[in-house]
Structures are given as structure tokens and as C-alpha cells.
Amino acid sequence: EIIWKRTSAHSDAKRCGAIHDVIFYYSKSKRYYWKSQFQPYSDDYMETFFDTEDEHGRKYKRTDLTGAGVSKGDSGKPWHGIDVTAKGRHWAKSISDMEKLDKEGRIHWPENHAGMPRLKQYPEDLPGIPLQDIWNDIHPLHNLSSERLHYQTQKPEALLERIIKASSSEGDVVADFFCGCGTA
């Protein structure tokens, strides 16, 4: 179930304004296609999470370099004197990968020597914020939009594009059983 916020305000005298549509996602079997979609970072997100600057003035966020659980392999070995297995964790990357990242300046070393090193992640390293089940970034069609076909419940092409990209591969056949005004 996906909620699409289709308008910003609606006056209903005897209830809260109905400003969303519900989109259901069905599959014939447990085997289905889903490709994650991403939204760009908001200014608020950037300020909150990308709060550290490197020596070149580039903003980055610090990400945990460990994972839950103990590992007996390479990822369970001490690194730079830090034994993560004592904390019930393991390194999320191999020791050689972390050495490489450290040489590239991609490890954030805290000033407090008791602190844990963290991975520096820059905005361009990441695809964005994974799309959630409330979509409020695709706006309804304006009455003067060149896309408008004067169908009462017409959906914007951007909404259909997102649904198709998330649930099918390039070249797949897509069936639009309800057709509407034929936007899909």
C-alpha cells in the first residue's frame, strides 16, 4: 500500500480533507520485481546528517563501520587496536578494504581516542533517500498543465513513471487495467 498525496488542501465539512490516493502493489507470486527508487536529499536532511566538513570543505556524514554479531573471519579481527568482537560486532568491510579507505582519507577518526572510526560518506556517494510508502513529492496536474487531458482523475506522468520504473524492467509489457485517460 502506497499513499500518494495528490493535493495540499481539500475542504470537507464533516471529516478531514481527503488529499491522498491509495496505490496497491500486488504480485501473482512471491517472485516479483521491485527496483528501489530514491528521492533527493532535502535541505533539512543535508543540514542534519551531512554535518562534518573535510579538509577541502566538502560536507560528509559519518556512517558505522560495524555490523551486528561476531565474525570469526577477517571482519572479526582487531583493526588499529580496536577489537569490535568484544562489543558483539564485526567490521562491515574487510580489513584490507578499510586500510584502502583509510589511505584515501575516507575514514573519520574521532578526536576522542575511545571513539569508533566511521566511514565518510559524501552526498554523491549515495543515491538519495530510499522511497518510502508515502509519496508527497509528485504534485497533481495544474489545470493549465500541457499534460492535462481533461479527465477528472488524471494522474501525472511522473507518478506513472515511478510506478513503472519500480515494478518493471526496460522492455517489459505493462498492463494498465483501469486505463483512465490513457496516460500510461
C-alpha positions in Angstrom: 0.0 0.0 0.0 1.4 3.4 -1.1 -0.1 6.7 -0.2 0.2 9.4 -2.9 -0.5 12.9 -1.6 -2.4 14.3 -4.6 -3.3 17.8 -3.3 -2.4 20.1 -0.5 -5.9 21.1 0.8 -9.5 20.0 0.4 -12.5 21.2 2.3 -14.8 18.5 3.6 -17.4 19.8 6.1 -17.8 16.6 8.1 -14.3 15.0 8.0 -10.7 15.7 7.5 -9.9 16.8 3.9 -9.3 13.8 1.6 -5.9 14.7 0.0 -4.5 11.3 -0.9 -4.9 8.4 -3.2 -4.1 4.8 -2.2 -2.0 2.7 -4.6 -1.9 -1.0 -4.1 1.0 -3.2 -5.2 0.1 -6.8 -6.0 2.1 -9.8 -7.0 0.9 -13.1 -8.5 3.6 -15.0 -6.6 6.4 -14.5 -4.1 8.7 -13.9 -7.0 8.3 -10.3 -8.2 10.4 -7.4 -9.4 11.0 -4.3 -7.3 13.6 -1.7 -8.1 14.2 0.8 -5.3 13.6 4.4 -6.2 15.3 7.3 -4.4 14.4 10.9 -3.6 17.0 13.6 -3.5 18.1 14.8 -0.1 16.1 17.7 1.4 18.0 20.7 2.7 16.9 19.8 6.2 18.4 16.2 5.8 21.6 17.7 4.4 22.0 20.0 7.3 21.2 17.4 9.9 23.2 14.4 8.6 26.0 15.8 6.4 27.2 17.9 9.3 31.0 17.5 9.0 33.5 19.1 6.6 36.7 17.5 5.3 39.9 19.5 4.7 38.5 20.6 1.3 35.3 22.0 2.7 33.2 19.1 1.4 30.3 18.0 3.7 30.0 14.4 4.7 28.1 12.2 7.1 29.7 9.6 9.3 28.5 6.0 8.9 29.0 3.0 11.2 31.8 0.7 10.0 30.5 -2.3 12.0 27.7 -4.8 11.8 25.8 -6.7 14.4 27.1 -10.1 15.5 30.6 -11.6 15.9 32.6 -12.9 13.0 35.5 -15.4 13.2 36.9 -14.3 9.8 38.8 -11.3 8.6 36.0 -8.9 9.6 36.3 -10.1 13.2 40.0 -9.2 13.6 41.1 -6.2 15.5 41.9 -3.1 13.4 44.1 -0.2 14.6 43.9 -1.7 18.1 40.1 -1.8 18.1 38.5 -5.2 18.9 34.9 -5.0 17.7 34.2 -8.6 18.7 34.5 -7.5 22.4 31.4 -5.3 21.6 29.5 -8.1 20.0 30.1 -6.7 16.5 32.2 -7.2 13.4 33.7 -4.9 10.8 31.3 -4.3 7.9 34.2 -4.3 5.4 37.3 -6.4 5.2 40.5 -5.2 6.9 42.2 -4.6 3.5 39.2 -2.5 2.3 39.3 -0.4 5.5 43.0 0.1 5.1 42.4 1.3 1.5 39.6 3.6 2.7 41.9 5.0 5.4 44.7 5.7 2.8 42.1 7.5 0.7 41.1 9.7 3.7 37.6 8.1 3.8 37.8 7.2 7.5 36.7 9.7 10.1 38.8 9.3 13.2 37.2 10.9 16.3 39.2 13.2 18.4 38.3 11.1 21.4 40.6 8.1 21.2 37.9 5.9 22.8 35.6 6.7 19.9 35.0 4.4 16.9 36.2 5.2 13.4 33.4 5.8 10.9 33.1 5.9 7.2 32.9 9.3 5.5 30.0 9.3 3.0 29.6 12.3 0.7 26.2 13.1 -0.9 27.4 12.0 -4.3 28.3 8.5 -2.9 24.7 7.8 -2.2 21.7 7.6 -4.5 19.4 9.6 -2.1 16.8 8.7 0.4 15.0 5.4 -0.4 11.5 6.0 -1.4 9.0 5.2 1.4 5.3 4.3 1.3 4.1 8.0 1.4 4.8 9.9 -1.8 4.4 13.6 -1.4 7.0 14.8 -3.9 4.9 14.3 -7.1 2.4 17.1 -7.5 -1.1 16.8 -9.1 -1.6 18.3 -12.5 -2.2 22.0 -12.6 -5.3 22.9 -14.5 -3.2 24.7 -17.1 -0.6 21.8 -17.5 0.2 20.8 -21.0 -0.1 17.2 -19.8 -3.8 17.7 -18.9 -6.3 15.8 -21.0 -9.4 17.0 -19.0 -10.0 13.6 -17.5 -11.4 14.1 -13.9 -9.0 11.8 -12.1 -6.0 12.0 -14.4 -2.6 11.1 -12.8 0.6 12.9 -13.6 3.1 11.1 -15.9 5.7 11.4 -13.2 3.6 9.2 -10.9 3.1 6.5 -13.5 6.8 6.7 -14.5 7.8 6.0 -10.9 5.4 3.1 -10.6 6.5 1.5 -13.9 10.2 2.0 -13.1 9.8 0.5 -9.6 7.9 -2.6 -10.8 9.2 -3.5 -14.2 12.3 -3.7 -16.3 13.1 -1.9 -19.5 11.2 -3.6 -22.4 8.6 -5.3 -20.1 4.9 -5.3 -21.1 2.8 -3.2 -18.7 -0.9 -3.7 -18.4 -3.0 -0.7 -17.2 -6.3 -2.4 -16.4 -8.1 0.7 -15.4 -6.8 2.8 -18.3 -8.3 6.1 -17.1 -7.5 8.8 -19.7 -4.7 6.7 -21.3 -1.7 8.5 -19.6 0.1 5.2 -19.0 
